[in-house]
Amino acid sequence: MKLEKSMLEKIDTITWALENCESFNISGKYILDFWTSEFVMPSRKEPETEVDDGCLIISKNAFKILSSAATEEYTDGTTGLDHGPEENFYLYNRIKYCCDVCQRNRPYND
């Protein structure tokens, strides 16, 4: 499947899952352009779709989106924001210092 720019208005959010299980949910309103070239790995027990190329362009407002680690509660009832400054949890800083995206999910509005 190839996702084209014409499908942008159908995207509700894009979720980026990172290697440490942290995630970022980017609202469709911040997505300026997005495309991927994907292929299905049929040889696996359950076929998986893998991306071999793509591009995501987001508005500058999206870079201040907080990661899930900022707001999810630890067992002691605190959150990441209780232990570190807000800017540590911005998408901008995560991409700048440690770009380790493992998965992406893109639910559609319908």
C-alpha positions, 0 to 999 in steps of 0.5 A, a space after each residue: 500500500 502506498 499512502 498518498 498526500 490526497 489521503 491526509 484529510 482522512 488521517 485522525 492521528 499518527 502515533 510513533 512508538 519508540 524503542 523504549 515503548 514511549 509514544 507520540 500522538 500527532 494530530 492529523 491537523 499538524 500533518 502537512 505531508 505524509 507518504 510511505 512506500 510499504 510492502 507486505 512480508 508474506 513469509 512470516 507467520 502473520 504477514 506484516 507490513 514494512 515501510 522501506 521509504 517515506 516522509 512525514 512533514 509536520 507543522 512546527 506546532 507539532 514539535 511541542 507535543 508531549 510524549 506518553 512518558 510525560 503524562 502516564 502515571 508511575 506506580 507511585 502516582 507521579 508522572 514524568 513531568 514530576 521528575 523532569 522539565 516539560 521540554 525533556 518530553 517534547 517530540 522535537 527533543 526526542 527526534 533531535 537527540 534520539 530518533 528511534 522510531 520503531 512503529 507507526 500507527 495511523 488510524 483514519 477518521 472513519 
